[in-house]
Amino acid sequence: MNPRELSQAVILGMFILCGTGRDAVAGTYTTAFPAAENPISEGGKWIDGAVVGLDWSNCASAGGMIQGRQNNGDGPNYNDSTALLTGTWGSNQTVTVKLHRGAVDESTWPEVEIRLRSALSAHSCTGYECLFSLRTTSDRYISIVRWDGAFGSFAGVANVSGLYNITNGSTLEASIVGSNITLYVDGTVVLTGNDSTYSTGAPGVGFDHNFGSANDSTFGFTSFTATGGIDAPMMITQPQSQVVNANSNVTLAVMASGASPLFYQWYFNSTNAIVGATNTELTISNVQTNQAGGYKAVVNNVFGSATSSVAQLTVSAPSNTSSTQANYLTSSKLGTLRNDFSGYVGMQVMVGSSPITVTALGRIMASGNSGTHTVKLVKVSDGTDVPGGSVSIAMSGGTVGQFQYANLSSPVVLSAGTAYYVMSQESAGADGWYSNDSTVQTTSVAKETSSAWGYGVGQWNANGAAGQTYGPLDFKYSSSSAPPPPPPGAGYVTSETLGTLHNNFSGYVGMQIVVGNNPISVTTLGRMKASGNIGTHIVKLVKVSDGTDVPGGSVSIAMSGGTVGQFQYATLSSPVVLSAGTAYYLMSQESAGGDSWYYNDTTIQTTSVAKETSSVWGYGVGQWNANGAADQTYGPLDFKY
């Protein structure tokens, strides 16, 4: 039962408590304000702004309505009439009210307010105020504000202006789940915000007007329902279906809110509990075709349980396409051993006519080596690190004269015809390494042009001749006989049917894709230009497995000057490889009241390199939400590869 259904089912005037004595937890409270009280109490169910908070105003009930009793006169602004429910409330809260709007004096800037996770004490008011302006002019607004204690101490969380008229009889609602705050008018989402400052507090109401004496009795609430006392588990992030190749690693993830402790259990094909799978993530290593099927998680606490949606895992049988890992170095002649320098040492390489997909970096083991070294790729053009191109290599346990390798978190593409450094961090007096009287032989994918040393951006130095190196260092790269990829610069989206324009949300919107049997080297990201767009937007790639950004997979796209109905693109600092059979989000950052974007009644057609599985919205790690069907998307967004 959702919050609206629950509020309709509860008997007016009911106050449900779970537990006893001091530990009683309020569950649901509904009232139609049958008694006349100033300040409102309803048998100790409410506390008021002036009685408890001292610096704010009280609320009163009269004629089946709760109203403010604020009279600014020459007094201070922001002394809103405030009333909060008593009892201990859970963190996930929903308040639903019915508005009475009479002959309101709009010149006093009247507001009605819903409070979430709020608290009052002497000279202190904290929590979230969700306010709805009763003006009908273009400067009307709906806002979320965070009160931080002292009188006049507050900060804005989210705001939208000029879009919604609040009329007599409107149903207003505000809810908070985790750090996400959502406001509704007559069942329609009108504003969202995100703030994690306060995790506890009580629901309530408030009223405000400014500029002299005004009659608060012209507006108020005729009914009130608050829910959220019992923190039974609630799914925030659902596991996502994936298509993967056999022998790869798979991670499914969920996240739930609710009272601690939360207990997780993963199931395979509905009823088979997976032994030891009791965390938010389920990782299957070296997955096989007999592990294909449905996976779900059940979360329990003392108040109840929640079951996730079922994620379908599709496992493709091993392909006949051969794919191997090749070493760049084919042989090496070691020079003088030394350890008298603190900084980076290594070599410079010039990539040949084809890009190289690097999967691992290596450092040779010298006698007595036992430390851990950062080995990384650096762009010669500006001296900065290649995004995602760094590893830590532990030398302990290695074999003298052989390379120790560490895999990159995801493959990195080195662009054709481009120069890079491969560098290892060393410390004077620590592990030994070989000076640049060392020489190497390599494969033809890149030419080793010199040894290199330095300290960082603006402090790199190439010296010596081709084939000379410090270290020495090595890298592994993928070599595949798969069919050649599409021409560089191909767009993923081939056509689109645009839906409804929106700009009432602050967060990220976009789509989810699952890469096919071959990796994709992404070079560019794009966002569709809608009428009036002039802002700049972060567009980025996100790993579905853990909700984190793909290293190097983010751009800023300026929409000014674009053509309406066409994509605006920005090029990544270097290509990013999306792994075969892996799910990713492509997301654009949007702001309520800013540039418009198209809702998920938008559909797209794409090339076959990846399958678009759903639209997605959210705020960041642990707060991504996939919804809608395949080919549905917000934005829309695109990438080139």
N, C-alpha and C positions, 0 to 999 in steps of 0.2 A: 504494500500500500504506500503510495507516494504521499508527500506532505499535504498536498491539497485534499486528497481523498481522506486522509486521517483527520484533517481539520473539519471536514463535513460530517464525519461519523461520530465525533465526540459530542457528548451532551453539554449544552451551555452551562457554564458555571462549574464544570468538573475540574478538580485538581488532583492529578494522580501522583502518588509517591511510591517509590520503590526503596525498600530498606526501612530501617527504623531509627529513631532518635537523631543524634547529631549527624549520622551518616546518610540521612534520607536524601534521595536523589529525585529531583522533580522530573516528571516525564512529559506531561502535556497539561496545559492550562488553557481553558476556553471560557470567555465571559462576554455577556452582552450588556454589562454595566447596569444592573437593575436598580441599584441603590444610589441615592444622592449623597456624595461624600466629598469633603474638601478639607484636607487632601485625600486622595483615593487610598483605600487600604484593603477593602474586601476581606476583612478578618485577618489582617497581617500578611496578605499575599503580595502587597506592593510596598516599596519604599520610595520616597520622593526627594526631588532635587533640593528644596529648601530645608526640609526637615533633617535630612541626613547629610547632603552635600554642602549645605549652608549657602554656597555662592550661586546656586541655580534656583529655578522656580519649581513650584509644585504642579501636579496635575489634579484635576477634580472630575467627578462623574455627576452628571445631571441629565435627566430626560433620556436615559438609555444611551448615553454617549460619554466618552472620556474626552476632556478638553484641557487646553493649557490654561494656566492662571498667571501668565507673565504679563506685567505691565511695565514696559521699559521706562516711560516718562523720560526723565533725564538720567536714568540709570544706565548701567553698562550694557553693551551689546553682548551677545552670546550667553546670556543667562537663561537658556532655553528651559521651558517647562519639561521636566524629566521624571519618569516613573519606571522603576525596574522591578521585576518579579523577585521574590525571595526564594530561598532554597538553593541547592547545588544543582547546576545544570551541566549537561554534557557539552562537549566542544562543538559538535555539529548541530546547528540550530536553524529553525525556520519560524518566521513570524508572518501571519496573514491577517490583514485588517480590512474592514469595509469603511470607506470614506464618506462622511457627511460634509458637504460643502454648501454653505448657505450664501448669504450676501457678503462675500469676502471683500474686504478692503485691500485691493491688490497693491496700493501705494505703500503698505507696510511690509511688503515682501514676505507674505505668510508662507510657512513651511509646515508640513507634517513629517514626522520622523519615526522610523523603526530602529530600535537599538538591538545590537547583537554582542555577545561576550562582553557585557558592560558591568561596571562596578561603581558604586558611590560610597564615599566616606567623607569625613570633614575636609572641605577644601580640595577634594579630589574627585575627578570623574574620568574613567578610562573606558576603552572599548570602541566599537564601531557604530557610527551614526549613519543611517541610510535615509537621506532626506529627499523629499519631493516638493518642488516649488508649486504653489497654487496660482502663480501668475499665468496669464494667457497670452502675454506679449512675447516677442521673439527672444527676450532675455530670460525666459523660464529655463529651468535646469533640473536635473536629477544628479545627485552626487553621493559619493561614499567618503566619509571623513573619519579619521581616527583621533579620538580624544586621548591625550597623554598625561592626564593628571590635573595639574594646576589650572585654575580658571584662565581661559583664553589660550591654553596650550593645545593646539590641534594641528593636524596635517591632512591634506587632501590625498585620497587614494585613487579615485576615478571620478570623472564628470562627463556629462553629455548635456548640451544646451540646445534649446530651440526645437526639439523634435517631438515631444510628447505633451499633450494636454491632459491634466488630471481633473476628471469631472466628478460630479456628485454621483455616489454609488459605485465608484471604481473600487476594484479589489486590488490592494497593494500587497506585495510580498517581498520579503528579503530572506535569503538563506546564506549560511556559511558552512562549507564543508572543507576541512583542512584549512588551507589559506585562501580558498576561492570564495568570493562573495558575489552573489547574483541577485539582481533586483528585477521584479516583474510588475507589469501593470496589466490587469485583466488577463493574466496567463501568458503574456508576451514578455520575453526577455528584453529589457531596456538598457541594462548596464551591467558590466562585470568588472570586478577588481580583484587584486591579489595582494594580501598583506599577512604576514605571519607574526606580527608583534605580540598579539594577545591570543592565547589558546584556551583561556577560561573566562568565565563571567556569565551574566544572566541576560535574557532577552527583556525588552521593554519598549516604551514609546516615548515620544517627545513632540513638542510643538514650539514654534518660534515665529516672532514678527519683530520688526524694528521700527525706529523713528516715531516715538511717542506712544500715547495711549491708544490701544486698539481692543476691540471686543473679541476675545478668544473664542467665545461661544458660537461664533459663526462657522466654525469648522472643528472637526474632531473625528473620532472613530466610533462606529456603532457596534462593532464586534471585533474581537481579538482572539487569536489562537496562536499559542507558542508550542512548538514541539522540539525535542532534542535532549531530553533528560537522560535517556538511556543510550549509551554509546555502544550499541551492537555493531558488529563489523559492517562496513560498507566498502564495496570495491571502488577504488579510484582509478586504477589502471588495469585494463584487461590484457590477458595474454593474446598475442597476435599470431595468426596462422602464418606458416612459412613453407616455402618450397626450397629444399636443399639437396645437395648431392650426397650420395653415400660416402662414408668415411670422413665427413666434415663434422665440426662441432656446432651444437645448437644450444641456444639459451632462450628459455621462455621466462617471462617475468610478470608479476602482478604486484599491486600495492593496494593496501586496504587502510581505511581509517577506523577508529574505534578505541574503546578503553583498553589500556594495556593490562596484562600481556595479551598479545595476539598469537595464535598458534596456527601454523600453515601446514597443509597436507596436499600434495599433488597426486592426481589420479590419471591413469592411462585407460582410455576407452571406458570412461564413466565410473566403473566400479572397482578397478584394480588399483589399490593404494600402492604407491611406489615407495619401497623401503628407503628410509633415510632422506626422502625428498620433503623436508620440513622447513624450507626457507622461502623467501620471496622470489628467488630465482631457481629454476630447474635447468641444469646444464647436462646435456647428453653428449658425451665425447665419442668420436668415431661412430657416428650414428649409422645404423644399418636399415635396410628396407623393411625388416620385420618390426621396426620401431615406429613405422608410420601409423598414424591414427589420431584420435582425439585426446587432448590433454586439458585438464582443468585443475583449479586449485580451490580448496575449501578453507575458509578462515574462521576460526572460533575464538570467542572469549566468554566470560562468565555471563554475558547478556544475550548471546545468541551466535548465529553463524551467517556467513555469506558465501555463495558459490560463484565463481567466475564463469564467464562465457567459455565455451569449448574452442580451443585453438587447434586447427587441423594441421598436422605436420605431414607434408608430402616429401618422400625421400626418393630421389631419382637413382636408378641403378647406375653403377660406374659406367662412364662414357668410354667409347672406343678412342676418343681423342686423347692423344698422348700429351702429358704436361710434365715437365721436369724442372728441377731447380739446378741451375748451372752456377759454378763459381767463376768470378771474374778473373782471379789470378790462376794461371796454369802452373807457374813455378816461381820460386824466389831464391835469391842468393843473399844470405844474411851478412850484414856488415858488422860494425863495431857496436858492442853493447854499452849503453850509457843510461844514466838516470839523474842528470844534472840540470834539468829544466822543468819549470812549472808553467804549463800552458797546453796548447794543442799541437800535435804533430801528425803528419800523414802525407797525402798525395793529392794532386790535381788530375782530374780526368776530363776528357772532352767526348761527350756522347756522339755516336755516329749518326747515320742517316735515319735511324729508327729509334723511337723512345725505348727506354729500358724500364721494366717493372721490377723494382728492387724489393726483395722480401726479407732479407736478413743482412746484418753487418757483422764483421769479424775482426779480431785482433790476435796477432800471433802470441803464443805462450813462450816467454823467455825463462831461463832458469831462475828459480826463486820467486816468480810472480805469484802473488796471493791476493792482490787488491781487486777492486771493482772499478771499471773505467766507463765513462760516457764516450760512446762512439757515435758520430753523427755525420749527416750530409749537410753541406753548406753551399748556397748559391754564390758563385764567384762574382756575379754581376753586381750584387749589393752587399755581400758578406753576411747575409742573414741565414738562419737555419732553414732547411727545407721542412715545411710543416709535416709532423708525424715521422720525420726521418731521423730519429734518435733512439738509441737503446743503451741499457746498462749491461756490461759484460763482466761477469765474475770469473776471475782467472784461476781461482783455487780449484784443484782437481784436474786441471788441464794437462795435456801432454806437451813437454818441451819440444819446440820446433813445429807444432801444429797450431792451426787457428781455432780459437774459441768463438762461437757464433751466438747471437741472440736475434730472435725474430722481431721484426717491426710489428706494432699493434695491428696495422693493416698495410698492404703493399703501397709503395710510393713510386710514382712515375717520374723518371728523369727525362726531360724533353730532348728531342733530337737536336743535334748541333749546338748543345748548351754545355758550358763548363761548370763543374762542381768540384768542391773539396770533399775528401773523406778524411775525417779527423778524429783522433783519440786524445782524451784529456789525460795528461800525465803530471806527476808531482815530483819535484826534486827530492832525492833520497828515498824514494819509494820503488815501485816495480821498475825493472830495467826494460828498455826497448832498444831497437836497432837504429843506428844513425843512417844518414842518407848516402852512405857508401853501400847501402843495400840496393839491389836491383830486382825488378820483377818482370815476368812475362805474363801477358793477359790474353783474353779472347778479343775478338774484333768488334764487340759491341760498343766499345769506347777506347779511346787512346789515352794511355797514361802519359802526361806531358811533363810532369816535374814533381819533386817533393814539395811539401808546404809545411809551414809552422805559423803560430800566431796565438792571439788571445781572444779574438772576437771581432765584432763588426768594426771595420776600419783598421784592423790590426792583423790582417792576414798577409803572409809573405810566401810567394812561390820562389823556389831556388833549385839549382841543380838541373840536370838534363832529363830528357824523356827516358822513362824506365827507372829513374832513381826515386826512392821513397824513404820516408821515416816509418817506423813501426815494425814490420809492414802491416797494412790493413787489407781487408778484402770485403767483398759483398757478394751475396747470392741474388740471382734474378731468375724470373720465370721464363721458360722457353716452351712454347706450345705449338703443336701442329694443327690447331683449330683453324677454321676458315678465317680469313682476314676480316677485321671489324669494318663497319660502315665508314665512309669517308669522314675525316675529322670535321667537326662542326655540325654533324647531323643533329637535328632537334628531336627530342624524345616525343613531344606532343605533335601529332600530325594534323589534328583538327579539334575544334571545341565548339560546344553549344553553350552559350553564356546564360546564366540564371539571373537571380535577383541581386541587385546592388545592396550592400550593407556597409555600415561604418560605425557599428554600435558595440564594438568589442575591443578590449585591450589585451593583447596576447599574440599568439602565433596561430596561423591557419595554413592549411595546405593539403598534402596527400601522402599516402603510404604506397611504396612500391616494393616488389620482391624481384630481385635481379635474377635473370635466367641462368642458363648453364655456363655462361662465360662472364668473366669480370667486365665491368664498364669503366673506362677511363673518362671521367667527367672533367670538362674544361671550363664550362660556363654555366651560370644559373640565371633564370629569368623570371619576371613577374609581369602579368598582363596589365596594360595601361587602361584604366577606366576613365570616364569623363571627369575632368576636374582634378585629376591626380597631379600633385606637384611636390610631394614629400620624398624622403629618402628612406628606404626600407632595407633591413637586414634580411637576407634570404640565405638559408643554410640547410645543410644535410645533417640528419640526426640518426644515430644508430637505434633501431627499435629495441635491441636486446637489453640495453641499459639506459636508454634515454639521453645519452650524452652526445655532444656534437662530434661529427666526423672531423678529425684534425685537418686544418687547412680548407675545410669545406664550407666557407662562409664568405659572402660578398655584401657590399652596400650598393643598392641600385637606386639611382636618382631617376624619378619618374618625370621630372620637368622636361619638356621638349619631345616627349615620346608621341607616338601616334595612337589614338584611341582604338582599342580592339586589337592591338598588336603587342607582342612581348618586348619588354625592355630587358637587355642582358648586361651582365658584368662578368668579366673573366676572373677565374680563380688565380691566385698568385702562382700556383703550379697545379697541374692536373691531379685529381684525386681518384683513386681506384675504389670502386664499389665491388665487394667480393661476390662471387657467384653464389646463387641460392640464398642470399641474405636480404633481410628486410630493412628498409630505410624510410625515414620521413623526409619530405622536402617541404620546408616551412618558411613563411614570410611573417615578419613582425608587423603588427597593425595596432592602431591606436583609436579608441572611441572618439568620434568627432573628427578624425583625420581623413586621409585618403580612403575612397571607397574601394571595395573589392567584391567579387561575385560569390554568392552563397553556394552551398553544396547541392543546389538544384542544377548546378553546372555539371556537364559531362564532357569527357575528352576521349579521343582515340589516340593511340600511341604506336610506336614501333615495337617490335617483338623482343627487344633486348631486356625488357623488364615488364612485369605485370602490375598495373595500377589496381590496388585492391580496395581502397576506401579513401574517403576524406578524413582529415585529422584536424583537431584543434587542441590548444593547451597553453601551458605557461613555462615548462621547462622539465628538468629531470624529475620523474615520479608524477608528472602532471600532464602527460600526453593522453589524448582521447581519440581513438579511431571510431568513426561512425559512417553510416551510409553504406552503399553497395559499391562493387567494382565499377570503375570509370567515373564515379562521383568525386568531386574535388571542390575545395575552396580556392579562391585566388583569381583564375588558375595560375599555376606556376609551370616552369619548364626547365630543362637542362639540355646542354649540348655535350656531345661526347665524340 
